[in-house]
Amino acid sequence: MTGKLDTGNSTPVCALHAEDVTIKGKKITWKLHGKTHTKPLHRNVTLQKPAETRPVVLMDIEFLSTVYKDVEVSLDARGKIPLLLNRDFMSRANVMINSSRKFMLTNKGEDISD
């Protein structure tokens, strides 16, 4: 899945597109790409912009062949960008951003030339 590394957003959690979200007790169920997923509800997060509260689950995210365990991800109807990765995740993944390039992924320590 294509995600966006959101360098300008200090949101405390990442965000994932979710449809038909239902919460029953401590379980949350949602649909993504036609598949139904269920996870324990970790917590709710209140955002300032937009001013709303979203459910949060813990997910494992694989990025550049490394699995990052227990990443906090809020569920929301995202539209064009199905996955938004926040600055905390980028720090954890040791990501550096080159704002003049798009869709460039490399392994740590790899020498890159234009």
MOPAC internal coordinates of N, CA, C and O (Angstrom, degrees):
PM7 1SCF
backbone

  N    0.0000 0     0.00 0     0.00 0    0    0    0
  C    1.4370 1     0.00 0     0.00 0    1    0    0
  C    1.5241 1   108.38 1     0.00 0    2    1    0
  O    1.2310 1   120.39 1   -40.82 1    3    2    1
  N    1.2813 1   116.85 1   139.18 1    3    2    1
  C    1.4573 1   121.76 1   177.53 1    5    3    2
  C    1.5201 1   108.92 1   -82.33 1    6    5    3
  O    1.2310 1   121.03 1   -50.16 1    7    6    5
  N    1.3163 1   115.64 1   129.84 1    7    6    5
  C    1.4495 1   120.99 1   177.54 1    9    7    6
  C    1.5149 1   109.93 1  -122.33 1   10    9    7
  O    1.2310 1   121.08 1   -15.21 1   11   10    9
  N    1.2983 1   115.53 1   164.79 1   11   10    9
  C    1.4570 1   121.03 1   178.23 1   13   11   10
  C    1.5149 1   108.56 1  -111.22 1   14   13   11
  O    1.2310 1   120.81 1   -49.21 1   15   14   13
  N    1.3254 1   116.05 1   130.79 1   15   14   13
  C    1.4600 1   122.29 1   173.36 1   17   15   14
  C    1.5238 1   106.74 1   -85.59 1   18   17   15
  O    1.2310 1   120.56 1   -71.06 1   19   18   17
  N    1.3076 1   116.53 1   108.94 1   19   18   17
  C    1.4594 1   121.66 1  -171.30 1   21   19   18
  C    1.5238 1   110.21 1   -97.17 1   22   21   19
  O    1.2310 1   120.68 1   -89.84 1   23   22   21
  N    1.3318 1   116.30 1    90.16 1   23   22   21
  C    1.4613 1   121.74 1  -176.41 1   25   23   22
  C    1.5239 1   112.95 1   -72.75 1   26   25   23
  O    1.2310 1   119.41 1   157.43 1   27   26   25
  N    1.3093 1   118.73 1   -22.57 1   27   26   25
  C    1.4575 1   121.23 1  -175.08 1   29   27   26
  C    1.5094 1   113.62 1   -93.78 1   30   29   27
  O    1.2310 1   119.94 1  -179.14 1   31   30   29
  N    1.3133 1   117.72 1     0.86 1   31   30   29
  C    1.4504 1   120.42 1  -173.67 1   33   31   30
  C    1.5201 1   109.92 1  -113.00 1   34   33   31
  O    1.2310 1   120.26 1   -53.77 1   35   34   33
  N    1.3128 1   117.11 1   126.23 1   35   34   33
  C    1.4578 1   120.60 1   179.24 1   37   35   34
  C    1.5268 1   111.58 1   -99.34 1   38   37   35
  O    1.2310 1   120.33 1  -156.40 1   39   38   37
  N    1.3248 1   116.98 1    23.60 1   39   38   37
  C    1.4533 1   121.65 1   177.51 1   41   39   38
  C    1.5264 1   109.56 1   -55.00 1   42   41   39
  O    1.2310 1   119.72 1   -42.37 1   43   42   41
  N    1.3227 1   118.13 1   137.63 1   43   42   41
  C    1.4629 1   120.44 1  -175.05 1   45   43   42
  C    1.5289 1   114.96 1   -72.53 1   46   45   43
  O    1.2310 1   119.52 1   170.65 1   47   46   45
  N    1.3363 1   118.51 1    -9.35 1   47   46   45
  C    1.4643 1   121.35 1  -178.78 1   49   47   46
  C    1.5242 1   110.16 1  -136.32 1   50   49   47
  O    1.2310 1   120.44 1   -22.21 1   51   50   49
  N    1.3221 1   116.77 1   157.79 1   51   50   49
  C    1.4593 1   121.73 1   170.72 1   53   51   50
  C    1.5279 1   107.21 1   -75.48 1   54   53   51
  O    1.2310 1   120.02 1    -8.30 1   55   54   53
  N    1.3335 1   117.57 1   171.70 1   55   54   53
  C    1.4621 1   120.44 1  -178.86 1   57   55   54
  C    1.5256 1   110.00 1  -135.56 1   58   57   55
  O    1.2310 1   120.94 1   -40.11 1   59   58   57
  N    1.3313 1   115.80 1   139.89 1   59   58   57
  C    1.4548 1   122.92 1  -179.15 1   61   59   58
  C    1.5185 1   108.97 1  -127.67 1   62   61   59
  O    1.2310 1   120.88 1   -41.58 1   63   62   61
  N    1.3355 1   115.93 1   138.42 1   63   62   61
  C    1.4579 1   120.53 1   176.40 1   65   63   62
  C    1.5220 1   109.35 1   -65.30 1   66   65   63
  O    1.2310 1   120.30 1   -45.72 1   67   66   65
  N    1.3183 1   117.03 1   134.28 1   67   66   65
  C    1.4598 1   121.88 1   178.93 1   69   67   66
  C    1.5231 1   109.22 1  -144.86 1   70   69   67
  O    1.2310 1   121.32 1   -40.06 1   71   70   69
  N    1.3164 1   115.08 1   139.94 1   71   70   69
  C    1.4657 1   121.60 1   176.74 1   73   71   70
  C    1.5193 1   108.78 1  -118.37 1   74   73   71
  O    1.2310 1   120.53 1   -24.66 1   75   74   73
  N    1.3222 1   116.59 1   155.34 1   75   74   73
  C    1.4664 1   123.00 1   176.52 1   77   75   74
  C    1.5224 1   111.80 1    50.46 1   78   77   75
  O    1.2310 1   120.21 1  -128.78 1   79   78   77
  N    1.3098 1   117.20 1    51.22 1   79   78   77
  C    1.4675 1   122.57 1  -179.55 1   81   79   78
  C    1.5241 1   109.54 1   -74.62 1   82   81   79
  O    1.2310 1   121.06 1   -52.75 1   83   82   81
  N    1.3415 1   115.58 1   127.25 1   83   82   81
  C    1.4623 1   120.71 1   174.82 1   85   83   82
  C    1.5233 1   108.94 1  -132.80 1   86   85   83
  O    1.2310 1   121.16 1   -41.02 1   87   86   85
  N    1.3197 1   115.39 1   138.98 1   87   86   85
  C    1.4612 1   121.47 1   178.73 1   89   87   86
  C    1.5146 1   107.83 1  -117.71 1   90   89   87
  O    1.2310 1   120.89 1   -55.29 1   91   90   89
  N    1.3340 1   115.91 1   124.71 1   91   90   89
  C    1.4653 1   122.02 1   176.74 1   93   91   90
  C    1.5207 1   107.16 1  -127.41 1   94   93   91
  O    1.2310 1   121.12 1   -74.88 1   95   94   93
  N    1.3150 1   115.47 1   105.12 1   95   94   93
  C    1.4601 1   119.88 1  -177.52 1   97   95   94
  C    1.5138 1   110.51 1    65.80 1   98   97   95
  O    1.2310 1   120.50 1    59.62 1   99   98   97
  N    1.3309 1   116.65 1  -120.38 1   99   98   97
  C    1.4680 1   121.94 1  -178.69 1  101   99   98
  C    1.5321 1   111.94 1  -102.12 1  102  101   99
  O    1.2310 1   119.82 1  -166.69 1  103  102  101
  N    1.3448 1   117.96 1    13.31 1  103  102  101
  C    1.4714 1   122.09 1   179.58 1  105  103  102
  C    1.5223 1   109.67 1  -114.78 1  106  105  103
  O    1.2310 1   120.99 1   -37.89 1  107  106  105
  N    1.3265 1   115.71 1   142.11 1  107  106  105
  C    1.4540 1   121.11 1   176.64 1  109  107  106
  C    1.5274 1   108.63 1  -124.45 1  110  109  107
  O    1.2310 1   120.94 1   -44.15 1  111  110  109
  N    1.3227 1   115.81 1   135.85 1  111  110  109
  C    1.4622 1   122.52 1  -179.88 1  113  111  110
  C    1.5222 1   108.01 1  -123.45 1  114  113  111
  O    1.2310 1   120.86 1   -41.05 1  115  114  113
  N    1.3390 1   115.95 1   138.95 1  115  114  113
  C    1.4549 1   120.84 1   177.93 1  117  115  114
  C    1.5218 1   109.48 1  -151.08 1  118  117  115
  O    1.2310 1   121.46 1   -13.09 1  119  118  117
  N    1.3261 1   114.81 1   166.91 1  119  118  117
  C    1.4641 1   120.70 1   176.62 1  121  119  118
  C    1.5227 1   109.36 1  -113.13 1  122  121  119
  O    1.2310 1   121.77 1   -38.67 1  123  122  121
  N    1.3295 1   114.23 1   141.33 1  123  122  121
  C    1.4603 1   121.87 1   176.04 1  125  123  122
  C    1.5125 1   107.04 1  -143.83 1  126  125  123
  O    1.2310 1   120.23 1   -58.15 1  127  126  125
  N    1.3235 1   117.17 1   121.85 1  127  126  125
  C    1.4630 1   123.53 1  -179.26 1  129  127  126
  C    1.5268 1   111.38 1    54.99 1  130  129  127
  O    1.2310 1   120.23 1  -141.26 1  131  130  129
  N    1.3346 1   117.16 1    38.74 1  131  130  129
  C    1.4598 1   121.44 1   177.26 1  133  131  130
  C    1.5174 1   115.46 1    81.97 1  134  133  131
  O    1.2310 1   119.84 1   174.64 1  135  134  133
  N    1.3258 1   117.91 1    -5.36 1  135  134  133
  C    1.4684 1   121.43 1   178.79 1  137  135  134
  C    1.5227 1   109.76 1  -102.49 1  138  137  135
  O    1.2310 1   121.27 1   -36.16 1  139  138  137
  N    1.3369 1   115.17 1   143.84 1  139  138  137
  C    1.4593 1   121.14 1   177.44 1  141  139  138
  C    1.5205 1   109.63 1   -94.37 1  142  141  139
  O    1.2310 1   120.64 1   -46.60 1  143  142  141
  N    1.3216 1   116.39 1   133.40 1  143  142  141
  C    1.4625 1   123.09 1  -179.86 1  145  143  142
  C    1.5213 1   109.17 1  -124.39 1  146  145  143
  O    1.2310 1   120.41 1   -34.84 1  147  146  145
  N    1.3261 1   116.83 1   145.16 1  147  146  145
  C    1.4599 1   122.50 1   176.63 1  149  147  146
  C    1.5198 1   108.60 1  -134.64 1  150  149  147
  O    1.2310 1   121.10 1   -45.83 1  151  150  149
  N    1.3176 1   115.50 1   134.17 1  151  150  149
  C    1.4739 1   121.86 1   178.46 1  153  151  150
  C    1.5252 1   108.10 1  -145.12 1  154  153  151
  O    1.2310 1   120.76 1   -17.92 1  155  154  153
  N    1.3210 1   116.15 1   162.08 1  155  154  153
  C    1.4672 1   118.67 1   171.96 1  157  155  154
  C    1.5339 1   110.34 1   -67.35 1  158  157  155
  O    1.2310 1   120.73 1   -39.02 1  159  158  157
  N    1.3102 1   116.21 1   140.98 1  159  158  157
  C    1.4648 1   120.89 1   174.34 1  161  159  158
  C    1.5169 1   107.11 1   -73.87 1  162  161  159
  O    1.2310 1   120.39 1   -60.79 1  163  162  161
  N    1.3313 1   116.86 1   119.21 1  163  162  161
  C    1.4646 1   121.78 1  -178.39 1  165  163  162
  C    1.5267 1   110.82 1   -80.08 1  166  165  163
  O    1.2310 1   121.06 1   130.60 1  167  166  165
  N    1.3346 1   115.59 1   -49.40 1  167  166  165
  C    1.4654 1   121.96 1   179.54 1  169  167  166
  C    1.5166 1   108.09 1  -173.21 1  170  169  167
  O    1.2310 1   119.64 1     0.27 1  171  170  169
  N    1.3049 1   118.29 1  -179.73 1  171  170  169
  C    1.4618 1   124.17 1   171.28 1  173  171  170
  C    1.5153 1   107.63 1  -113.39 1  174  173  171
  O    1.2310 1   121.02 1   -33.16 1  175  174  173
  N    1.3184 1   115.65 1   146.84 1  175  174  173
  C    1.4606 1   120.35 1   177.30 1  177  175  174
  C    1.5297 1   107.88 1  -120.52 1  178  177  175
  O    1.2310 1   120.98 1   -42.34 1  179  178  177
  N    1.3292 1   115.73 1   137.66 1  179  178  177
  C    1.4603 1   121.16 1   176.63 1  181  179  178
  C    1.5230 1   107.91 1  -104.07 1  182  181  179
  O    1.2310 1   121.02 1   -57.24 1  183  182  181
  N    1.3134 1   115.65 1   122.76 1  183  182  181
  C    1.4673 1   121.91 1  -179.36 1  185  183  182
  C    1.5169 1   110.10 1  -100.63 1  186  185  183
  O    1.2310 1   121.04 1   -25.16 1  187  186  185
  N    1.3412 1   115.62 1   154.84 1  187  186  185
  C    1.4569 1   120.25 1   178.79 1  189  187  186
  C    1.5258 1   111.19 1   -89.61 1  190  189  187
  O    1.2310 1   120.54 1   138.16 1  191  190  189
  N    1.3459 1   116.58 1   -41.84 1  191  190  189
  C    1.4722 1   120.96 1  -179.38 1  193  191  190
  C    1.5142 1   108.66 1  -133.05 1  194  193  191
  O    1.2310 1   118.83 1   -71.47 1  195  194  193
  N    1.3136 1   119.83 1   108.53 1  195  194  193
  C    1.4640 1   126.72 1    -5.19 1  197  195  194
  C    1.5213 1   110.63 1   -72.98 1  198  197  195
  O    1.2310 1   120.97 1   -27.08 1  199  198  197
  N    1.3046 1   115.75 1   152.92 1  199  198  197
  C    1.4602 1   120.90 1  -178.76 1  201  199  198
  C    1.5227 1   109.14 1   -73.59 1  202  201  199
  O    1.2310 1   120.70 1   -80.94 1  203  202  201
  N    1.3271 1   116.27 1    99.06 1  203  202  201
  C    1.4592 1   120.79 1  -179.92 1  205  203  202
  C    1.5277 1   110.09 1  -160.98 1  206  205  203
  O    1.2310 1   121.23 1   -14.25 1  207  206  205
  N    1.3082 1   115.24 1   165.75 1  207  206  205
  C    1.4585 1   122.30 1   176.46 1  209  207  206
  C    1.5198 1   108.07 1  -112.54 1  210  209  207
  O    1.2310 1   120.78 1   -45.79 1  211  210  209
  N    1.3443 1   116.12 1   134.21 1  211  210  209
  C    1.4670 1   121.27 1  -178.84 1  213  211  210
  C    1.5253 1   110.05 1  -126.83 1  214  213  211
  O    1.2310 1   120.56 1   -31.93 1  215  214  213
  N    1.3399 1   116.53 1   148.07 1  215  214  213
  C    1.4632 1   119.61 1   174.17 1  217  215  214
  C    1.5267 1   110.40 1   -74.23 1  218  217  215
  O    1.2310 1   121.02 1   -31.83 1  219  218  217
  N    1.3389 1   115.66 1   148.17 1  219  218  217
  C    1.4648 1   121.82 1  -178.60 1  221  219  218
  C    1.5293 1   109.12 1  -124.32 1  222  221  219
  O    1.2310 1   121.21 1   -44.60 1  223  222  221
  N    1.3434 1   115.29 1   135.40 1  223  222  221
  C    1.4630 1   122.15 1   173.94 1  225  223  222
  C    1.5206 1   108.50 1  -121.27 1  226  225  223
  O    1.2310 1   120.50 1   -18.22 1  227  226  225
  N    1.3239 1   116.64 1   161.78 1  227  226  225
  C    1.4622 1   121.36 1   173.80 1  229  227  226
  C    1.5230 1   108.11 1   -97.38 1  230  229  227
  O    1.2310 1   120.55 1   -49.97 1  231  230  229
  N    1.3327 1   116.56 1   130.03 1  231  230  229
  C    1.4565 1   120.99 1  -179.08 1  233  231  230
  C    1.5177 1   110.03 1  -132.09 1  234  233  231
  O    1.2310 1   120.77 1   -25.62 1  235  234  233
  N    1.3193 1   116.14 1   154.38 1  235  234  233
  C    1.4549 1   122.06 1   170.63 1  237  235  234
  C    1.5195 1   106.62 1   -94.86 1  238  237  235
  O    1.2310 1   120.41 1   -51.79 1  239  238  237
  N    1.3344 1   116.82 1   128.21 1  239  238  237
  C    1.4601 1   121.46 1  -179.27 1  241  239  238
  C    1.5217 1   108.58 1  -117.53 1  242  241  239
  O    1.2310 1   120.80 1   -54.43 1  243  242  241
  N    1.3399 1   116.07 1   125.57 1  243  242  241
  C    1.4558 1   120.57 1   175.55 1  245  243  242
  C    1.5208 1   108.18 1   -94.26 1  246  245  243
  O    1.2310 1   121.02 1   -53.85 1  247  246  245
  N    1.3248 1   115.65 1   126.15 1  247  246  245
  C    1.4613 1   122.26 1  -178.46 1  249  247  246
  C    1.5224 1   107.65 1  -140.93 1  250  249  247
  O    1.2310 1   120.17 1   -58.46 1  251  250  249
  N    1.3246 1   117.29 1   121.54 1  251  250  249
  C    1.4624 1   122.97 1  -178.57 1  253  251  250
  C    1.5330 1   111.60 1    51.93 1  254  253  251
  O    1.2310 1   121.22 1  -131.28 1  255  254  253
  N    1.3227 1   115.27 1    48.72 1  255  254  253
  C    1.4730 1   123.69 1   175.88 1  257  255  254
  C    1.5279 1   114.43 1    66.10 1  258  257  255
  O    1.2310 1   119.72 1  -166.10 1  259  258  257
  N    1.3144 1   118.13 1    13.90 1  259  258  257
  C    1.4591 1   122.08 1   175.19 1  261  259  258
  C    1.5240 1   107.87 1  -118.42 1  262  261  259
  O    1.2310 1   120.55 1   -44.78 1  263  262  261
  N    1.3351 1   116.56 1   135.22 1  263  262  261
  C    1.4575 1   121.03 1   178.14 1  265  263  262
  C    1.5239 1   108.89 1   -97.24 1  266  265  263
  O    1.2310 1   120.68 1   -55.93 1  267  266  265
  N    1.3190 1   116.30 1   124.07 1  267  266  265
  C    1.4558 1   123.41 1   177.48 1  269  267  266
  C    1.5251 1   107.17 1  -102.30 1  270  269  267
  O    1.2310 1   121.07 1   -65.62 1  271  270  269
  N    1.3170 1   115.55 1   114.38 1  271  270  269
  C    1.4633 1   121.88 1  -173.57 1  273  271  270
  C    1.5296 1   111.54 1   -85.46 1  274  273  271
  O    1.2310 1   122.03 1   -31.18 1  275  274  273
  N    1.3162 1   113.71 1   148.82 1  275  274  273
  C    1.4677 1   122.72 1   172.62 1  277  275  274
  C    1.5251 1   113.41 1    54.15 1  278  277  275
  O    1.2310 1   120.64 1  -129.64 1  279  278  277
  N    1.3286 1   116.38 1    50.36 1  279  278  277
  C    1.4666 1   122.06 1   174.67 1  281  279  278
  C    1.5327 1   107.64 1   -83.04 1  282  281  279
  O    1.2310 1   120.39 1   -50.77 1  283  282  281
  N    1.3215 1   116.85 1   129.23 1  283  282  281
  C    1.4598 1   120.30 1   177.61 1  285  283  282
  C    1.5296 1   109.56 1   -74.23 1  286  285  283
  O    1.2310 1   121.07 1   -55.64 1  287  286  285
  N    1.3441 1   115.56 1   124.36 1  287  286  285
  C    1.4626 1   121.88 1  -176.97 1  289  287  286
  C    1.5256 1   108.57 1  -131.64 1  290  289  287
  O    1.2310 1   120.98 1   -55.17 1  291  290  289
  N    1.3343 1   115.73 1   124.83 1  291  290  289
  C    1.4677 1   119.41 1   175.26 1  293  291  290
  C    1.5223 1   108.50 1   -88.90 1  294  293  291
  O    1.2310 1   120.86 1   -28.06 1  295  294  293
  N    1.3276 1   115.96 1   151.94 1  295  294  293
  C    1.4590 1   121.88 1  -179.44 1  297  295  294
  C    1.5139 1   108.82 1  -105.89 1  298  297  295
  O    1.2310 1   121.19 1   -47.94 1  299  298  297
  N    1.3572 1   115.33 1   132.06 1  299  298  297
  C    1.4563 1   120.58 1  -174.59 1  301  299  298
  C    1.5220 1   108.93 1  -159.96 1  302  301  299
  O    1.2310 1   120.07 1   -25.03 1  303  302  301
  N    1.3197 1   117.47 1   154.97 1  303  302  301
  C    1.4637 1   121.65 1   172.51 1  305  303  302
  C    1.5278 1   107.41 1   -75.81 1  306  305  303
  O    1.2310 1   120.42 1   -78.56 1  307  306  305
  N    1.3382 1   116.80 1   101.44 1  307  306  305
  C    1.4595 1   121.52 1  -170.23 1  309  307  306
  C    1.5242 1   114.12 1   -92.56 1  310  309  307
  O    1.2310 1   119.15 1   154.27 1  311  310  309
  N    1.2989 1   119.22 1   -25.73 1  311  310  309
  C    1.4575 1   119.51 1  -178.13 1  313  311  310
  C    1.5096 1   113.00 1    81.33 1  314  313  311
  O    1.2310 1   119.95 1    56.90 1  315  314  313
  N    1.3506 1   117.70 1  -123.10 1  315  314  313
  C    1.4667 1   122.26 1  -172.06 1  317  315  314
  C    1.5286 1   114.52 1   -67.63 1  318  317  315
  O    1.2310 1   119.53 1   147.69 1  319  318  317
  N    1.2983 1   118.50 1   -32.31 1  319  318  317
  C    1.4727 1   121.09 1  -176.86 1  321  319  318
  C    1.5324 1   107.89 1  -108.49 1  322  321  319
  O    1.2310 1   120.18 1   -76.51 1  323  322  321
  N    1.3546 1   117.25 1   103.49 1  323  322  321
  C    1.4634 1   118.78 1  -174.09 1  325  323  322
  C    1.5281 1   114.44 1   -71.50 1  326  325  323
  O    1.2310 1   119.69 1   156.66 1  327  326  325
  N    1.3307 1   118.19 1   -23.34 1  327  326  325
  C    1.4589 1   120.90 1  -177.54 1  329  327  326
  C    1.5212 1   109.63 1  -138.03 1  330  329  327
  O    1.2310 1   121.07 1   -54.36 1  331  330  329
  N    1.3169 1   115.56 1   125.64 1  331  330  329
  C    1.4580 1   121.60 1   179.14 1  333  331  330
  C    1.5264 1   107.19 1  -117.67 1  334  333  331
  O    1.2310 1   120.56 1   -60.69 1  335  334  333
  N    1.3240 1   116.53 1   119.31 1  335  334  333
  C    1.4673 1   122.18 1  -178.02 1  337  335  334
  C    1.5229 1   109.27 1  -102.41 1  338  337  335
  O    1.2310 1   120.42 1   -54.32 1  339  338  337
  N    1.3246 1   116.80 1   125.68 1  339  338  337
  C    1.4627 1   120.98 1  -173.80 1  341  339  338
  C    1.5316 1   112.32 1   -85.39 1  342  341  339
  O    1.2310 1   121.08 1    -1.57 1  343  342  341
  N    1.3275 1   115.55 1   178.43 1  343  342  341
  C    1.4705 1   121.06 1  -177.51 1  345  343  342
  C    1.5267 1   112.20 1   -65.60 1  346  345  343
  O    1.2310 1   119.84 1   147.38 1  347  346  345
  N    1.3310 1   117.92 1   -32.62 1  347  346  345
  C    1.4643 1   119.80 1   177.44 1  349  347  346
  C    1.5286 1   110.42 1   -61.64 1  350  349  347
  O    1.2310 1   120.23 1   136.39 1  351  350  349
  N    1.3394 1   117.16 1   -43.61 1  351  350  349
  C    1.4668 1   119.83 1   178.11 1  353  351  350
  C    1.5251 1   110.29 1   -64.44 1  354  353  351
  O    1.2310 1   120.25 1   137.31 1  355  354  353
  N    1.3302 1   117.12 1   -42.69 1  355  354  353
  C    1.4684 1   119.95 1  -179.58 1  357  355  354
  C    1.5240 1   110.91 1   -61.39 1  358  357  355
  O    1.2310 1   120.10 1   140.97 1  359  358  357
  N    1.3154 1   117.41 1   -39.03 1  359  358  357
  C    1.4578 1   120.86 1   177.47 1  361  359  358
  C    1.5256 1   110.45 1   -65.24 1  362  361  359
  O    1.2310 1   120.76 1   135.30 1  363  362  361
  N    1.3130 1   116.16 1   -44.70 1  363  362  361
  C    1.4652 1   121.31 1   178.78 1  365  363  362
  C    1.5301 1   111.70 1   -61.33 1  366  365  363
  O    1.2310 1   120.46 1   144.20 1  367  366  365
  N    1.3417 1   116.73 1   -35.80 1  367  366  365
  C    1.4600 1   122.05 1  -178.95 1  369  367  366
  C    1.5308 1   112.21 1   -88.85 1  370  369  367
  O    1.2310 1   120.30 1  -178.46 1  371  370  369
  N    1.3345 1   117.03 1     1.54 1  371  370  369
  C    1.4619 1   121.95 1   179.35 1  373  371  370
  C    1.5331 1   111.75 1    57.57 1  374  373  371
  O    1.2310 1   120.92 1  -132.43 1  375  374  373
  N    1.3320 1   115.85 1    47.57 1  375  374  373
  C    1.4671 1   122.34 1  -176.66 1  377  375  374
  C    1.5191 1   109.73 1   -92.88 1  378  377  375
  O    1.2310 1   121.14 1   -44.27 1  379  378  377
  N    1.3234 1   115.43 1   135.73 1  379  378  377
  C    1.4662 1   121.86 1   171.41 1  381  379  378
  C    1.5207 1   107.06 1  -113.68 1  382  381  379
  O    1.2310 1   120.45 1   -39.39 1  383  382  381
  N    1.3165 1   116.74 1   140.61 1  383  382  381
  C    1.4593 1   121.96 1  -175.57 1  385  383  382
  C    1.5249 1   110.26 1  -106.02 1  386  385  383
  O    1.2310 1   120.86 1   -49.14 1  387  386  385
  N    1.3253 1   115.96 1   130.86 1  387  386  385
  C    1.4622 1   122.94 1   171.43 1  389  387  386
  C    1.5227 1   105.47 1  -110.78 1  390  389  387
  O    1.2310 1   120.26 1   -78.89 1  391  390  389
  N    1.3203 1   117.10 1   101.11 1  391  390  389
  C    1.4672 1   121.32 1  -172.75 1  393  391  390
  C    1.5222 1   113.56 1   -67.70 1  394  393  391
  O    1.2310 1   119.31 1   168.47 1  395  394  393
  N    1.3216 1   118.92 1   -11.53 1  395  394  393
  C    1.4606 1   120.66 1   178.51 1  397  395  394
  C    1.5291 1   112.10 1   -88.82 1  398  397  395
  O    1.2310 1   119.74 1   177.44 1  399  398  397
  N    1.3459 1   118.09 1    -2.56 1  399  398  397
  C    1.4642 1   122.12 1  -178.38 1  401  399  398
  C    1.5223 1   110.19 1  -119.78 1  402  401  399
  O    1.2310 1   120.68 1   -27.12 1  403  402  401
  N    1.3465 1   116.31 1   152.88 1  403  402  401
  C    1.4568 1   122.37 1   175.90 1  405  403  402
  C    1.5131 1   109.31 1  -123.39 1  406  405  403
  O    1.2310 1   120.46 1   -36.82 1  407  406  405
  N    1.3330 1   116.73 1   143.18 1  407  406  405
  C    1.4649 1   123.85 1   174.03 1  409  407  406
  C    1.5174 1   112.57 1    53.75 1  410  409  407
  O    1.2310 1   120.20 1  -135.67 1  411  410  409
  N    1.3182 1   117.22 1    44.33 1  411  410  409
  C    1.4603 1   121.35 1   178.59 1  413  411  410
  C    1.5243 1   108.03 1  -110.49 1  414  413  411
  O    1.2310 1   120.49 1   -61.61 1  415  414  413
  N    1.3225 1   116.66 1   118.39 1  415  414  413
  C    1.4569 1   121.86 1   177.28 1  417  415  414
  C    1.5133 1   108.48 1  -122.85 1  418  417  415
  O    1.2310 1   120.42 1   -45.13 1  419  418  417
  N    1.3074 1   116.81 1   134.87 1  419  418  417
  C    1.4615 1   120.81 1   177.65 1  421  419  418
  C    1.5138 1   108.35 1  -139.21 1  422  421  419
  O    1.2310 1   120.92 1   -13.33 1  423  422  421
  N    1.3015 1   115.84 1   166.67 1  423  422  421
  C    1.4598 1   120.59 1   174.44 1  425  423  422
  C    1.5168 1   108.94 1   -87.06 1  426  425  423
  O    1.2310 1   120.62 1   -23.49 1  427  426  425
  N    1.3229 1   116.42 1   156.51 1  427  426  425
  C    1.4605 1   121.69 1  -179.10 1  429  427  426
  C    1.5144 1   109.94 1   -57.55 1  430  429  427
  O    1.2310 1   120.55 1   -43.50 1  431  430  429
  N    1.3358 1   116.56 1   136.50 1  431  430  429
  C    1.4454 1   121.58 1   175.06 1  433  431  430
  C    1.5228 1   115.62 1    79.69 1  434  433  431
  O    1.2310 1   120.07 1  -179.92 1  435  434  433
  N    1.3300 1   117.47 1     0.08 1  435  434  433
  C    1.4614 1   120.65 1  -179.36 1  437  435  434
  C    1.5154 1   109.65 1   -77.17 1  438  437  435
  O    1.2310 1   119.83 1   -45.13 1  439  438  437
  N    1.3311 1   117.93 1   134.87 1  439  438  437
  C    1.4602 1   122.67 1   178.52 1  441  439  438
  C    1.5310 1   108.39 1   -79.40 1  442  441  439
  O    1.2310 1   120.49 1   -55.07 1  443  442  441
  N    1.3415 1   116.67 1   124.93 1  443  442  441
  C    1.4535 1   121.70 1  -177.61 1  445  443  442
  C    1.5236 1   109.69 1  -117.65 1  446  445  443
  O    1.2310 1   121.01 1   -47.73 1  447  446  445
  N    1.2997 1   115.67 1   132.27 1  447  446  445
  C    1.4722 1   119.11 1   174.23 1  449  447  446
  C    1.5173 1   108.48 1  -126.24 1  450  449  447
  O    1.2310 1   120.79 1   -31.42 1  451  450  449
  N    1.3291 1   116.10 1   148.58 1  451  450  449
  C    1.4808 1   120.24 1   179.57 1  453  451  450
  C    1.4809 1   106.61 1   -70.78 1  454  453  451
  O    1.2310 1   120.10 1   180.00 1  455  454  453

